Amino acid sequence: MFRTKLLHLPKLFPAAPASSDPTRLITSCLPDSVQNPTQPESGPTQPQSPTRRASSQLSRWSRARSLRSGRRLSWPALREKSESADPLTIPPRSPSSSSTSSTGDMKEQIDEMDGLDEFGEAVNQGKQIYMVSDGTGWTAEHSVNAALGQFENCLVDRGCPINTHLFSGVEDTDRLLEIMKQAAMEGALVLYTLADPNMADAAKQACQLWGVPSTDILGPTTEAIAMHLGVAPSGIPRGAPGRKAQLSEDYFRRIEAIDFTIKQDDGAQPQNLNRAHIVLVGVSRTGKTPLSIYLAQKGYKVANVPIVMGVDLPRSLFEINQKKIFGLTINPAVLHAIRKARAKTLGFHGGMRSNYSEMDHVRSELEHANKIFAQNPSWPVIEVTGKAIEETAAVIVRMYHDKKQKCLMPGISKRY
């Protein structure tokens, strides 16, 4: 059904010219002085082909991830380790080399890569996860984040530190293989979403040859849908220049929802509450605004109304359809910590006094909000403590559609 052309890696990286000094088919993130140490001259010098190194962007990402996780790269230790190792170089591309002979040479060079995992651990402590995409990387990133959520206990206590690297816009094989070599050097797990079957096959072959654990996130799903529909996929990334992006009705609906939500932020224009699909009600710093924007990007017109002690809620809030209103609440201790950080950014410190971040005031506001929620039992109240915006949004969307279709089952508690 699918007509794809298999990509043979040996053609991309032919065997290196015979030499007395062995080379390894791997690239290094080290500086030039470490990667290419000077060697004593022995006999007449012969012209050497330039070596290829990993892109500086890969090095910057590795350093940034290490610094962000609180572990600095120990360059002196790496230099000492590299002095006893052979220079890590890549054989130059030579079109005259035959593909049959290069296959065996490539496998021999891969077999010689002893101590690679140890060297990679020195470069960056912790387990590495590489996410490779020919588009924006949204699918790969969210899939990995969802999977990492299953290892929360291990990640929180730093029992298994994880460093994730996202490589988006990978559209040529040279860059793809460069990333795979970097992954082999660091002992990383590679997860890729490549729409082009040739690119996906190249990634699979490279990972098999270099012993890199990998998983194709997009391929199996695409094949299953193709078998179900009986139609071959295009194999073109969504963001490809040659692909026409159609401005559908859904696109304009989302733009309109975002524009509406921004104008309705923080209780503005209460006369337009009847036009909203969803109305969020809660005290300050319960995440009403970011949650509203997230829902708006999915096409929902959202308005949010703050609950403030001493200020009456707008009358229009009680005149609209009450099934579209959702209350937000949060743990007092968590809200107190959030408000303290917010007060510092607003300059409420030193001689300036404000009860905004005081614990007693926080508790009083939450009690005031709970009284309002109790007076309006048709408003579902969602506990946002410890929940990501995506999780809270999923609860709201599910309940919104359940109410719309009138299939909401009666619950024991209205807290979610």
Residue, then its C-alpha position, 0 to 999 in steps of 0.5 A: m500500500f505504501r510506496t516508500k524508498l528505504l534509505h541506506l545509511p551506509k550511503l550517507f556515511p561511507a567508510a573512512p580511508a584506511s589509516s593507522d589511527p583508528t577513528r570512531l563514528i561519533t561526534s563530540c561536544l568538546p572544544d576543539s583543543v580537546q576534540n583534536p589533540t595535537q599529535p607528534e609528526s611522524g613522516p611526511t604529512q598527508p592532507q586530511s579531510p576536515t572532520r565534522r563536529a556536532s553543531s554548537q546548538l547541541s552543545r548549548w542545549s546540553r549545557a543549558r539543560s545541565l545548568r538548569s537541573g543544578r549540575r554544572l558540566s565539569w570540563p576539566a574532568l572531561r579533558e582528563k578523560s579525553e586525553s586518554a581516548d582517541p579523537l572522536t571524529i566522523p569520516p568524511r563523505s566521499p561519493s566514490s566509496s562503495s556502499t557494500s564495503s562501507t556497511g562492514d566498516m561502519k559496523e566495525q567502527i560501531d563495535e569499537m565504541d567502548g566506554l561510550d556510555e561512561f563518557g556520555e555520563a561525564v558530559n551530562q549526569g542523569k538520564q537523557i531523553y531526545m525528542v526529535s521532530d520534523g515540525t514544532g515538536w508539540t506532539a513529541e513534547h506532550s507525549v513525553n510529558a504525559a509519560l513522565g507523569q507516571f514517574e512522579n515519585c521518582l522524579v520529585d525525590r531526584g531518584c532518577p533525574i531526567n534531562t529532556h532535549l527537544f530538536s524541532g524542525v529536523e528536515d534533512t538527514d545530515r542533521l538527523l544523524e548528527i543528533m543520533k550520534q549525539a544521543a549515542m554519545e550521551g546514552a540517550l533515549v530517542l523518541y521521534t515524530l517524523a512524518d516523512p517515512n524516509m526520515a523515520d526509517a533513517a532514524k530507525q536504522a541509525c538507532q539500531l546501528w549505534g545501539v540507541p534505544s528509540t521509539d517512533i511515536l507517530g508512525p504506528t498511529t499513522e499506519a493504523i489510521a491509514m489501514h483503517l481509511g485505506v488511504a496512504p498518508s502524505g508523509i509531509p510535515r504539517g509545517a512544510p513550506g510546500r504544504k498549503a495551510q488551509l484557513s478553516e472555520d475552526y481556525f477563525r473560531r479559535i481566533e474569535a474565542i481568544d479575542f473575546t477571552i482577552k477582552q473579558d479578563d478579570g471581570a471586564q465588560p460584565q455585560n458580555l457574560n451571556r456571550a461566553h461559553i464558560v465563566l470562571v469564578g474564583v479569588s485572585r491567583t487561582g489561575k483564572t487567566p491562564l486557564s481562560i487563555y488555554l481554553a480559548q485556544k481550543g475555541y471556547k469563549v471564556a470570561n473570568v470574574p474575580i471574587v473580592m471581599g467587599v465587592d459585589l459580584p456583577r448582577s449579570l453573572f446571576e442572570i446568565n445560564q448558570k450551567k456555564i459557570f465554574g468555581l475555582t478554589i485552592n489550598p490556603a497554604v499554597l495560595h499564601a505562598i503564591r501571593k507572597a511571591r506576587a507581592k514581591t513582584l508588585g513591590f509590596h515589601g519593606g515599608m509598604r504594607s498590604n494584607y494581600s499576602e497575609m495568611d489571615h486575609v487569604r483564609s478569609e477570602l477563601e471562606h468568603a468564596n466558599k459561602i458564595f459557592a454554597q449559595n449557588p449549588s449549580w456551580p461546580v467547584i474545582e480544586v486546582t491545588g497541584k493540578a496543571i492547567e491542562e488537567t483543570a481544563a480537561v475537567i471543565v471541558r468534560m463537564y461543559h459538554d456533559k451539561k450541554q448534552k444533559c448527560l451529567m450523572p448526579g455526583i455525591s460531591k460537587r468538588y472536583 
